[in-house]
Amino acid sequence: MDTLLQRVGEIGLVPVIRLDSAERAVGLGRALARGGIPVAEVTFRTAAAEASIEAMSAELPELLVGAGTVLTVDQAARAIQAGARFIVSPCFGDAVVDYCLERGVPVLPGVMNPDGVARGLAKGLEVLKFFPAGAAGGTTMLDALAGPFGSVKFIPTGGIDAGNVGAYARRASVLAIGGSWMVPPDRVEAGDWAGVEALCREAVFALHGFAFAHLGINGPDEGGCRELAGSSIFAGEMIEITRQPFLGAKGHLAIRCNQVERAVAYFQGLGIAARPETAKREKGRLKAIYLDLELGGFAVHLLMN
C-alpha cells in the first residue's frame, strides 16, 4: 500500500472540507492538526478549492492535503499542481483514475457495490472510497463486500458522525473514515478554530472508542492467585488476577479500543511506544499489546473491542 495511504490509515479520519474562501484554509488546517487529525480533503465544490489546497500545502507541510469531489481530469490536474497529495472522487471515472495513476498520485474513486470494487481491482487499486456509505448499506454492506474482496480497504464517507464512527472503525476492511461533522460550515465560516479543534479531539476519541476493560493484579504465584481469585483467574468482569507477575510493578490497566493497530499509532504520536514482544494476533489482526508505559505501578494493556 502507498505510504501516504498507510499514514491516512494510522490517523483514521479524513475531514471532508468545503471552503468558500482560501483565507480560512491555513487557520482551518492548523486547527485540524492541533486536534489530532492532520488530514484535509478539500472538495472541488467551490471556486476557492484550488487556492485553499495551495495555501495549506505551502504553509502546513505536516498536513496531508488532498482534493475531493474531483470529477474531471482538469480538476485533478489543477489539484495536483496546487499541491494535493491524493485525489478523491464520489464516482469511478476511468479518465481521472488513469491520470492519477500515471503520475503516481494516490486516487480514491467512489464505489458502492461489487462491480465498482472489481473495477478498482482491475486498475490495481488497494483502497477505495465507499460512498455514500449510509445510503449504500453502511457497515452491513461493508461486511458483505469484505468477504469476496478481502484484500481491499475502504474509506467510507457519507452519513457518518460521532455517533456511528466507532461501528465503522472496528471493521478490518476500513482503512479510515471520511466525514464533515468535525468541520461544520458555521464554525469554519466564523473562523472558530478552537471549536473545530475541540470537535476534532472528540472525533478522535470516538474513532478509537477508548474504554476501561479491567484491572490486572500481579499475583505472587499460582497458588497465591487462586487464593485471591478462587477458581477463576477473573474475580468478576473487572478484576484479573495473573498467575504470575508480569509487566507493571503492581499489575496492568486494560483499555479497550476499536482497532489496536490504529491505537498504537495514536500513542506513538504522543511519544508512547508499544512493546512488540507482547503482541497477540488473531486471524492476522492485532488483538492485544502492551504500551511502554506504567501508571502508578500499573502497565497499560490495549485490547480490541
Number of C-alpha atoms within 10 A of each C-alpha: 10 12 9 14 19 13 15 20 21 18 23 25 26 25 21 23 25 22 23 17 15 18 14 18 27 19 16 24 27 20 22 26 18 17 22 20 25 23 22 26 26 29 25 23 14 12 13 18 27 22 19 28 30 20 19 28 22 13 13 16 10 13 19 24 26 26 30 28 20 25 18 15 17 12 19 27 16 16 28 21 13 21 21 26 21 22 27 26 25 19 20 21 15 14 12 24 24 14 17 19 15 8 9 12 18 22 27 28 29 26 25 24 16 14 10 17 25 15 15 22 16 9 13 10 20 16 25 26 28 30 25 19 24 16 11 17 15 22 19 11 17 24 17 13 18 17 10 10 16 11 11 20 23 26 25 31 24 18 18 21 18 16 10 14 23 21 15 23 25 19 18 18 22 24 26 28 27 24 21 18 18 27 23 15 15 9 15 21 12 9 16 15 21 15 16 23 23 17 19 25 17 15 23 22 15 20 29 22 21 19 15 13 19 18 20 24 23 22 22 13 13 15 13 16 22 17 13 17 19 13 10 13 17 19 13 10 9 12 16 24 25 22 18 14 16 15 18 20 15 18 24 26 24 23 20 21 27 24 26 22 18 21 24 20 19 19 14 13 13 9 10 14 16 21 14 11 8 13 15 14 11 8 6 8 13 17 18 23 23 25 20 17 17 18 13 10 14 20 21 23 25 28 23 20 17
